[in-house]
Amino acid sequence: MDVEILRDYALSLGEVEEGFPFGPTALVFKANGKMFLLISLESNPLSMNVKCDPEKALQWREAYASVTPGYHMNKKHWNTVVLDGSLRMAEVREMIQDSYNLVTKKKGR
């Protein structure tokens, strides 16, 4: 998987900022000032961290060996996804979209 494909998709979600707050090897995407996607640029194969609903996080982990509790993240709310080809692009997009939705939803809903 190509980092530019992930980057383009994340930026297409609207009002997204990108940056390197943790150094040059971790590309971070934020919406509403909250991180929803971190791409590890030094990992091979490429990997990403996405925010998840706790129940859905467990479902993804049970379904795919390439999805594990978030590396250096709150393991209840984050998954690390190794992009080794075992997930379809549609599933990767779903994970990113779900993460984005979690940080952009309005309070009280």
TORPA-4810 file (N, C-alpha, C, O; in nm, 3 decimals):
<nodes>
NODE_1_0.084_-0.117_0.000_0.000_0.000_0.000_0.089_0.124_0.000_0.194_0.126_0.063_M
NODE_2_0.046_0.223_-0.070_0.122_0.346_-0.087_0.075_0.453_0.012_-0.045_0.474_0.029_D
NODE_3_0.168_0.520_0.076_0.134_0.624_0.174_0.055_0.737_0.109_-0.030_0.798_0.174_V
NODE_4_0.082_0.767_-0.017_0.010_0.876_-0.085_-0.138_0.844_-0.101_-0.221_0.934_-0.096_E
NODE_5_-0.172_0.718_-0.120_-0.313_0.678_-0.130_-0.383_0.704_0.003_-0.493_0.758_0.007_I
NODE_6_-0.318_0.666_0.113_-0.374_0.689_0.246_-0.385_0.839_0.275_-0.486_0.885_0.328_L
NODE_7_-0.283_0.912_0.240_-0.280_1.056_0.263_-0.392_1.124_0.186_-0.466_1.206_0.242_R
NODE_8_-0.406_1.091_0.058_-0.510_1.152_-0.024_-0.649_1.122_0.033_-0.735_1.210_0.036_D
NODE_9_-0.670_0.999_0.078_-0.800_0.964_0.133_-0.827_1.042_0.262_-0.935_1.099_0.279_Y
NODE_10_-0.730_1.046_0.351_-0.747_1.117_0.478_-0.778_1.265_0.454_-0.868_1.321_0.518_A
NODE_11_-0.705_1.327_0.363_-0.726_1.469_0.336_-0.860_1.495_0.268_-0.914_1.606_0.278_L
NODE_12_-0.915_1.396_0.200_-1.043_1.412_0.131_-1.161_1.418_0.227_-1.272_1.455_0.187_S
NODE_13_-1.140_1.382_0.352_-1.249_1.375_0.448_-1.298_1.512_0.493_-1.408_1.524_0.546_L
NODE_14_-1.220_1.613_0.473_-1.265_1.748_0.503_-1.212_1.803_0.634_-1.219_1.738_0.737_G
NODE_15_-1.160_1.927_0.628_-1.107_1.997_0.744_-1.007_1.913_0.823_-1.012_1.905_0.945_E
NODE_16_-0.916_1.853_0.749_-0.813_1.766_0.807_-0.679_1.837_0.799_-0.644_1.897_0.697_V
NODE_17_-0.605_1.830_0.908_-0.469_1.884_0.913_-0.371_1.767_0.919_-0.400_1.664_0.979_E
NODE_18_-0.256_1.784_0.855_-0.152_1.682_0.863_-0.026_1.745_0.918_-0.002_1.864_0.901_E
NODE_19_0.056_1.662_0.983_0.180_1.713_1.038_0.266_1.602_1.095_0.233_1.483_1.085_G
NODE_20_0.377_1.643_1.154_0.474_1.550_1.211_0.505_1.586_1.356_0.620_1.615_1.388_F
NODE_21_0.405_1.584_1.445_0.430_1.624_1.585_0.520_1.528_1.662_0.574_1.565_1.767_P
NODE_22_0.536_1.405_1.613_0.617_1.305_1.683_0.749_1.277_1.611_0.817_1.180_1.643_F
NODE_23_0.785_1.361_1.517_0.909_1.342_1.442_0.881_1.305_1.298_0.766_1.285_1.259_G
NODE_24_0.988_1.294_1.218_0.974_1.279_1.073_0.925_1.142_1.024_0.901_1.125_0.905_P
NODE_25_0.909_1.047_1.113_0.869_0.913_1.068_0.724_0.879_1.100_0.678_0.769_1.071_T
NODE_26_0.650_0.973_1.160_0.511_0.948_1.196_0.423_1.061_1.141_0.419_1.170_1.197_A
NODE_27_0.354_1.033_1.031_0.265_1.130_0.969_0.130_1.123_1.038_0.065_1.018_1.040_L
NODE_28_0.088_1.236_1.095_-0.034_1.242_1.177_-0.140_1.325_1.107_-0.111_1.430_1.049_V
NODE_29_-0.264_1.277_1.114_-0.379_1.348_1.060_-0.474_1.379_1.175_-0.505_1.293_1.257_F
NODE_30_-0.522_1.505_1.177_-0.612_1.550_1.283_-0.735_1.616_1.222_-0.729_1.677_1.115_K
NODE_31_-0.846_1.602_1.293_-0.969_1.675_1.262_-1.020_1.729_1.395_-1.015_1.658_1.496_A
NODE_32_-1.069_1.849_1.396_-1.111_1.914_1.522_-0.998_1.916_1.624_-1.023_1.914_1.745_N
NODE_33_-0.875_1.920_1.577_-0.759_1.922_1.667_-0.728_1.789_1.731_-0.641_1.781_1.818_G
NODE_34_-0.799_1.683_1.690_-0.780_1.551_1.749_-0.726_1.453_1.645_-0.772_1.449_1.532_K
NODE_35_-0.627_1.376_1.687_-0.566_1.279_1.598_-0.664_1.165_1.567_-0.731_1.113_1.657_M
NODE_36_-0.672_1.128_1.438_-0.753_1.013_1.401_-0.675_0.911_1.318_-0.720_0.799_1.299_F
NODE_37_-0.557_0.950_1.270_-0.476_0.859_1.188_-0.329_0.892_1.206_-0.289_1.008_1.198_L
NODE_38_-0.250_0.789_1.229_-0.104_0.803_1.235_-0.048_0.698_1.142_-0.079_0.580_1.155_L
NODE_39_0.034_0.741_1.048_0.098_0.648_0.954_0.246_0.641_0.988_0.315_0.743_0.992_I
NODE_40_0.294_0.520_1.013_0.435_0.499_1.043_0.511_0.488_0.911_0.499_0.388_0.841_S
NODE_41_0.588_0.590_0.878_0.657_0.595_0.750_0.779_0.505_0.744_0.829_0.476_0.635_L
NODE_42_0.828_0.460_0.858_0.948_0.376_0.857_0.917_0.227_0.861_1.008_0.145_0.846_E
NODE_43_0.792_0.192_0.880_0.759_0.049_0.888_0.749_-0.011_0.748_0.707_0.054_0.653_S
NODE_44_0.789_-0.136_0.738_0.781_-0.208_0.611_0.733_-0.350_0.641_0.809_-0.429_0.696_N
NODE_45_0.610_-0.383_0.606_0.516_-0.302_0.529_0.465_-0.183_0.611_0.480_-0.177_0.733_P
NODE_46_0.405_-0.091_0.540_0.348_0.029_0.599_0.248_-0.009_0.708_0.179_-0.111_0.696_L
NODE_47_0.238_0.072_0.813_0.136_0.048_0.916_0.073_0.180_0.955_0.130_0.288_0.934_S
NODE_48_-0.046_0.169_1.013_-0.118_0.288_1.056_-0.187_0.260_1.188_-0.218_0.146_1.220_M
NODE_49_-0.210_0.366_1.264_-0.290_0.358_1.386_-0.419_0.435_1.361_-0.416_0.547_1.309_N
NODE_50_-0.532_0.374_1.398_-0.661_0.438_1.383_-0.740_0.428_1.512_-0.732_0.328_1.583_V
NODE_51_-0.815_0.533_1.542_-0.903_0.535_1.658_-1.024_0.447_1.627_-1.072_0.445_1.513_K
NODE_52_-1.073_0.375_1.728_-1.185_0.282_1.707_-1.280_0.284_1.826_-1.240_0.308_1.939_C
NODE_53_-1.405_0.258_1.797_-1.499_0.223_1.902_-1.445_0.095_1.966_-1.403_0.005_1.893_D
NODE_54_-1.443_0.083_2.099_-1.382_-0.034_2.163_-1.436_-0.169_2.114_-1.358_-0.262_2.095_P
NODE_55_-1.565_-0.180_2.092_-1.622_-0.307_2.044_-1.576_-0.337_1.902_-1.541_-0.450_1.869_E
NODE_56_-1.576_-0.234_1.819_-1.533_-0.253_1.680_-1.383_-0.283_1.673_-1.339_-0.360_1.587_K
NODE_57_-1.306_-0.222_1.763_-1.162_-0.250_1.767_-1.138_-0.399_1.789_-1.054_-0.460_1.723_A
NODE_58_-1.212_-0.456_1.881_-1.198_-0.600_1.907_-1.241_-0.684_1.789_-1.179_-0.785_1.758_L
NODE_59_-1.348_-0.643_1.722_-1.396_-0.717_1.605_-1.289_-0.720_1.495_-1.264_-0.825_1.435_Q
NODE_60_-1.228_-0.605_1.468_-1.122_-0.601_1.366_-1.004_-0.690_1.406_-0.947_-0.760_1.322_W
NODE_61_-0.968_-0.688_1.534_-0.854_-0.770_1.580_-0.883_-0.918_1.566_-0.794_-0.996_1.531_R
NODE_62_-1.007_-0.957_1.594_-1.043_-1.098_1.582_-1.050_-1.142_1.436_-1.023_-1.259_1.406_E
NODE_63_-1.085_-1.052_1.347_-1.101_-1.087_1.206_-0.970_-1.093_1.129_-0.959_-1.167_1.032_A
NODE_64_-0.869_-1.014_1.171_-0.745_-1.004_1.094_-0.623_-1.008_1.184_-0.615_-0.935_1.283_Y
NODE_65_-0.530_-1.093_1.150_-0.403_-1.101_1.224_-0.322_-0.973_1.209_-0.237_-0.943_1.294_A
NODE_66_-0.346_-0.897_1.103_-0.270_-0.774_1.079_-0.322_-0.655_1.160_-0.267_-0.545_1.151_S
NODE_67_-0.428_-0.676_1.238_-0.484_-0.570_1.322_-0.459_-0.607_1.468_-0.504_-0.712_1.516_V
NODE_68_-0.388_-0.520_1.539_-0.350_-0.546_1.677_-0.381_-0.422_1.762_-0.409_-0.315_1.709_T
NODE_69_-0.376_-0.437_1.895_-0.396_-0.320_1.981_-0.297_-0.209_1.944_-0.182_-0.238_1.908_P
NODE_70_-0.340_-0.086_1.954_-0.259_0.028_1.911_-0.122_0.036_1.975_-0.110_0.040_2.097_G
NODE_71_-0.020_0.038_1.892_0.119_0.049_1.937_0.141_0.189_1.993_0.119_0.288_1.923_Y
NODE_72_0.185_0.198_2.117_0.209_0.324_2.187_0.082_0.410_2.199_0.090_0.533_2.206_H
NODE_73_-0.034_0.345_2.201_-0.161_0.416_2.209_-0.247_0.349_2.315_-0.212_0.244_2.368_M
NODE_74_-0.360_0.412_2.347_-0.458_0.351_2.436_-0.514_0.228_2.365_-0.583_0.241_2.263_N
NODE_75_-0.486_0.111_2.416_-0.518_-0.014_2.347_-0.668_-0.042_2.341_-0.712_-0.125_2.261_K
NODE_76_-0.745_0.025_2.424_-0.890_0.008_2.419_-0.950_0.083_2.300_-1.048_0.038_2.241_K
NODE_77_-0.890_0.197_2.265_-0.949_0.286_2.165_-0.872_0.296_2.034_-0.916_0.365_1.942_H
NODE_78_-0.758_0.229_2.024_-0.676_0.240_1.904_-0.632_0.104_1.854_-0.604_0.014_1.933_W
NODE_79_-0.626_0.089_1.723_-0.570_-0.030_1.659_-0.452_0.009_1.573_-0.449_0.118_1.515_N
NODE_80_-0.354_-0.079_1.567_-0.247_-0.069_1.470_-0.279_-0.167_1.359_-0.312_-0.283_1.385_T
NODE_81_-0.270_-0.121_1.237_-0.302_-0.203_1.120_-0.179_-0.212_1.032_-0.130_-0.111_0.981_V
NODE_82_-0.128_-0.333_1.015_-0.015_-0.356_0.925_-0.074_-0.376_0.785_-0.154_-0.467_0.763_V
NODE_83_-0.032_-0.292_0.694_-0.089_-0.294_0.559_-0.009_-0.389_0.470_0.067_-0.348_0.382_L
NODE_84_-0.029_-0.516_0.498_0.047_-0.623_0.433_-0.029_-0.688_0.317_0.016_-0.789_0.263_D
NODE_85_-0.142_-0.632_0.279_-0.221_-0.687_0.170_-0.335_-0.777_0.216_-0.414_-0.823_0.133_G
NODE_86_-0.344_-0.804_0.345_-0.450_-0.892_0.395_-0.585_-0.821_0.406_-0.688_-0.886_0.417_S
NODE_87_-0.584_-0.687_0.402_-0.707_-0.609_0.405_-0.731_-0.547_0.268_-0.637_-0.502_0.203_L
NODE_88_-0.855_-0.544_0.226_-0.890_-0.474_0.103_-0.885_-0.323_0.129_-0.899_-0.279_0.243_R
NODE_89_-0.866_-0.246_0.025_-0.862_-0.100_0.039_-0.993_-0.049_0.097_-0.993_0.047_0.174_M
NODE_90_-1.104_-0.111_0.063_-1.234_-0.069_0.118_-1.236_-0.081_0.270_-1.294_0.003_0.338_A
NODE_91_-1.174_-0.184_0.323_-1.168_-0.202_0.468_-1.076_-0.099_0.533_-1.105_-0.047_0.640_E
NODE_92_-0.966_-0.070_0.468_-0.874_0.033_0.518_-0.945_0.168_0.520_-0.935_0.242_0.618_V
NODE_93_-1.017_0.200_0.413_-1.093_0.326_0.409_-1.199_0.329_0.518_-1.220_0.433_0.581_R
NODE_94_-1.266_0.216_0.541_-1.368_0.210_0.647_-1.307_0.240_0.783_-1.365_0.314_0.862_E
NODE_95_-1.191_0.185_0.810_-1.125_0.210_0.938_-1.089_0.357_0.954_-1.109_0.415_1.061_M
NODE_96_-1.035_0.417_0.848_-0.998_0.558_0.854_-1.123_0.645_0.870_-1.123_0.738_0.950_I
NODE_97_-1.227_0.614_0.795_-1.352_0.690_0.804_-1.413_0.680_0.943_-1.456_0.780_1.000_Q
NODE_98_-1.416_0.559_1.000_-1.469_0.541_1.136_-1.389_0.623_1.237_-1.447_0.684_1.327_D
NODE_99_-1.257_0.623_1.221_-1.171_0.699_1.312_-1.201_0.849_1.300_-1.214_0.919_1.400_S
NODE_100_-1.210_0.896_1.178_-1.244_1.036_1.152_-1.379_1.071_1.214_-1.393_1.176_1.278_Y
NODE_101_-1.477_0.984_1.196_-1.611_1.009_1.250_-1.608_1.020_1.403_-1.682_1.100_1.460_N
NODE_102_-1.525_0.940_1.468_-1.517_0.945_1.613_-1.468_1.080_1.665_-1.514_1.127_1.768_L
NODE_103_-1.374_1.141_1.594_-1.320_1.268_1.643_-1.397_1.389_1.593_-1.375_1.500_1.641_V
NODE_104_-1.487_1.371_1.496_-1.562_1.485_1.444_-1.708_1.486_1.486_-1.779_1.581_1.456_T
NODE_105_-1.753_1.383_1.554_-1.896_1.380_1.591_-1.926_1.488_1.693_-1.841_1.525_1.774_K
NODE_106_-2.046_1.537_1.688_-2.090_1.642_1.780_-2.119_1.581_1.916_-2.167_1.468_1.927_K
NODE_107_-2.089_1.657_2.020_-2.120_1.612_2.157_-2.270_1.608_2.175_-2.342_1.690_2.119_K
NODE_108_-2.317_1.512_2.253_-2.459_1.500_2.282_-2.535_1.413_2.185_-2.656_1.399_2.196_G
NODE_109_-2.465_1.356_2.089_-2.531_1.268_1.993_-2.514_1.125_2.033_-2.563_1.035_1.964_R
</nodes>
